[in-house]
Amino acid sequence: MAKKGNQEGNTQHIGEAIQALLSNFHLKAKFDEATVLSSWEKFAGKPVAKRTKKLFIRGKVLFVELDSPSMKNDLNYHKHQIIEMLQKEFGKEVVREMVIM
């Protein structure tokens, strides 16, 4: 019996197709970095996210500028936990270190 539509060997999950496309065009790292930045509140919490003035990634280092000295101190104690969560979610190649400014 003939198969209709797409052959089973030619189908691919949409997520896999997008990841392959990003890799082929060397955009995966930038996409992952943008996803980390947009997910900051999820990982740092709402109070820290509200006090964050600047947030960017350069050379696998996440730079965080906060407007509260007490929040800087608190985040400094928890930065290793946040890095571990980010690495678990996005892989170890996206963020390796965090600098709190």
C-alpha positions in Angstrom: 0.0 0.0 0.0 1.4 3.5 -0.9 2.0 6.1 1.8 0.1 9.3 1.6 1.6 12.8 2.5 5.0 13.0 4.1 7.0 9.8 4.3 7.8 8.9 7.9 11.5 9.1 7.3 11.3 12.7 6.2 9.4 14.1 9.2 11.1 16.0 11.9 9.9 17.6 15.1 9.5 21.4 14.7 11.9 22.0 17.7 14.6 19.9 16.1 14.2 21.6 12.8 14.5 25.0 14.4 17.6 23.9 16.3 19.2 22.5 13.1 18.4 25.8 11.3 20.0 27.9 14.1 23.1 25.7 14.1 23.5 25.7 10.3 23.4 29.5 10.3 25.6 29.8 13.4 22.8 31.6 15.3 22.3 29.1 18.1 24.6 30.8 20.6 23.0 34.2 20.1 19.5 32.6 20.3 20.4 30.9 23.6 21.9 34.2 25.0 18.7 36.0 24.1 16.6 33.3 25.7 18.7 33.6 28.9 18.2 37.3 29.1 14.5 37.1 28.5 14.3 34.4 31.2 16.2 36.4 33.8 13.1 37.0 36.1 12.4 33.2 36.1 16.0 32.4 37.4 16.7 35.4 39.6 13.3 36.1 40.9 10.9 39.1 40.6 12.6 41.4 43.2 16.0 41.0 41.6 14.7 41.4 38.1 12.9 44.6 39.1 16.2 46.1 40.5 18.3 45.0 37.4 19.4 48.0 35.4 21.6 46.2 32.8 21.8 42.6 31.8 24.0 41.3 29.0 26.3 38.4 28.0 29.8 38.8 26.6 32.2 35.9 26.1 30.0 33.4 28.1 30.0 35.8 31.0 26.6 37.2 32.3 26.9 40.8 33.5 24.3 42.0 35.9 24.0 45.6 37.1 21.7 46.2 40.0 20.6 49.5 41.5 20.5 48.1 45.1 23.7 47.4 47.2 21.8 44.9 49.4 20.5 43.1 46.3 24.0 42.9 44.9 25.2 41.3 48.1 22.4 38.9 48.2 22.8 37.9 44.5 26.5 37.5 45.0 25.7 34.7 47.6 23.4 33.0 45.1 25.2 33.5 41.8 26.6 29.9 41.7 23.1 28.5 42.1 21.8 30.7 39.3 24.7 29.8 37.0 24.0 26.1 37.7 20.3 26.6 36.9 21.1 28.4 33.7 23.6 25.7 32.7 21.0 23.0 33.4 18.4 24.8 31.3 20.5 26.0 28.4 23.8 24.0 28.5 27.2 24.8 29.9 28.3 26.7 26.8 25.9 29.7 27.2 26.9 31.1 30.6 30.0 30.0 32.5 30.4 33.0 34.9 28.4 35.9 36.3 29.7 39.4 37.2 27.6 41.5 39.4 28.1 45.2 39.0 
